[in-house]
Amino acid sequence: MTDRRNFIRQAATLAGAFSAASMFNQVHAEELQRASKRINHLDAAQVAEDEEYWSIIQSAYTVNPGIINLNNGGVSPSPLVVQQAVARYNDLANQGPSYYMWRILDQGREPLRDKLAELAGTLSDEIAVNRNATEALNTIIYGLPLQSGDEVIGTKQDYPHMIQAYKKRAQRDGIVYKQISFDFPIENDDQIVNAYADAITPKTKLIHVTHMINWVGQIMPARKIADMAHARGIEVIVDGAHSFGLMDFKIPDLHCDYFGTSLHKFLSAPIGSGMLWIKKENIAKVWPLVCGDKANDPDIRKFEDLGTRSFPIEQGIGEAINFHEGIGPKRKEERIRYLKNYWASRVKDIPKVKLHTSLKPQYSCAICGVSIDGMTPGELDNALFNQYKIHTVGIVWENISCVRVTPHVYTRTQDLDKLVRAITELAGKAKGEKSK
């Protein structure tokens, strides 16, 4: 009987995040179902303001109460259930790594691929699991068969790791990397699309679009840019590091050809997890970044040949998706946008305070940039932490100069009240006049 119990316990453990025995189902499912039943008659925008409901979500996280973390745009904490899943499977792996990792836990990647594909609205055979957006996007940037003289259009406000990858391809292969520049916030899609269109020449082969600008949270009209580019025979790669797991969309909605994201941001998956998507008909032509003996293989799995990797993290990704879907993607998006507007709308008219992000829902969601005249971003960032224990990040990059503030689902409104008070007090002490 003891042996039977041990066998059942181990079988349930190995079923993992992709079964009815998932840790999420054991810990959170029933509670969230009860909470949802109370507010199911409300739309997502109304649920966003229901503090009783969100207190249940907040209690699932283990954030340090001594620090108000408003830099979730960098990396987000995971709910406790995700942390526990990683720990459980790490313990299992260490009972016999070469057996449990490669013969047992490795079998979990296919269910994870299916789960990610369902979340992304794509075919399973278009999804590769990797470590972050940088790895996913660099795989595409270095793997595309671009030739000397081929042109790529990006922006100066794209993420630096992507910018440097294109510059390396220019040095190595002679491609032409062109950057346009924007002064955000912009509340006009046509202005953005036309800027890309004006940079196109007969040699343009690829356009790189950051779906949500990480510095200030500007949502770019990725679908409109893609449609414009495709009409001219140009492919589009989308950096979705800050949009996936936050905004309620499916990758095919963007009409792009390639997509890369980190899962350890708004999806709250384990740190060091990411996802690559390539439209099925394009997989064969993209060379893998690492290893890969069959460069032109049409199997998306060629991009997962990374050597030894963390299989427990993959189980953790599954539990993060369970938690995400337990909330509901639209509810989550509306809550985080509500939290951003909650503080930003209250400081925007304070003398010397300037917002660098639109408050209109079609142009921003979680991230908002703020500055105070008379203070550098570094000075404001330091003051927020040293005087109020509010963690943000100062940004100085390509005509952007502000502090980035990014709440998450676990952020409490009373923490944002403290942020508003801090900005009000710091602006009152700062030297300088309010920006026009």
Number of C-alpha atoms within 10 A of each C-alpha: 6 7 8 9 10 11 12 12 11 12 12 16 18 21 17 24 28 20 15 12 15 22 24 24 18 11 13 17 17 13 13 17 13 11 17 17 10 10 14 11 10 12 12 18 16 14 20 22 16 13 13 10 18 20 14 15 20 17 12 17 18 13 17 8 8 9 13 22 23 22 19 24 24 16 18 22 22 26 22 17 21 29 20 15 27 22 15 16 24 20 13 19 20 12 12 10 15 11 13 19 23 13 10 16 23 17 15 20 16 15 17 24 21 17 19 21 20 13 19 20 14 19 16 20 19 21 26 25 23 24 24 21 26 22 23 27 27 19 20 23 24 17 16 16 11 19 14 13 15 19 22 25 21 22 20 15 23 22 16 12 14 20 17 12 17 23 17 16 18 20 13 10 14 16 20 21 21 17 16 14 15 15 10 17 18 16 18 11 16 12 12 18 20 13 15 22 16 9 15 20 11 10 13 21 20 24 24 28 26 25 24 27 22 21 27 29 27 27 25 22 20 25 20 17 25 24 18 16 22 17 9 15 13 19 20 25 25 25 26 24 31 30 25 24 27 26 21 16 16 15 20 14 11 19 19 25 21 24 28 28 27 30 30 28 28 30 23 28 31 29 20 17 23 25 25 27 28 24 17 18 10 14 26 17 14 22 23 27 20 14 14 16 11 12 18 14 16 17 16 23 16 23 25 18 15 14 7 8 14 17 21 23 23 29 30 30 29 29 31 29 24 22 26 20 16 19 20 14 19 17 21 25 23 24 26 24 27 21 23 22 21 16 22 23 12 13 21 15 12 14 16 23 22 20 21 23 24 23 20 11 13 13 19 24 29 29 30 27 25 23 25 28 18 17 19 17 22 16 13 25 22 18 18 21 17 11 10 16 17 24 20 23 25 21 20 14 12 13 12 17 19 27 28 28 28 27 29 27 21 20 22 16 16 9 17 20 13 16 22 18 16 18 21 18 11 19 24 14 11 15 13 13 13 16 12 5
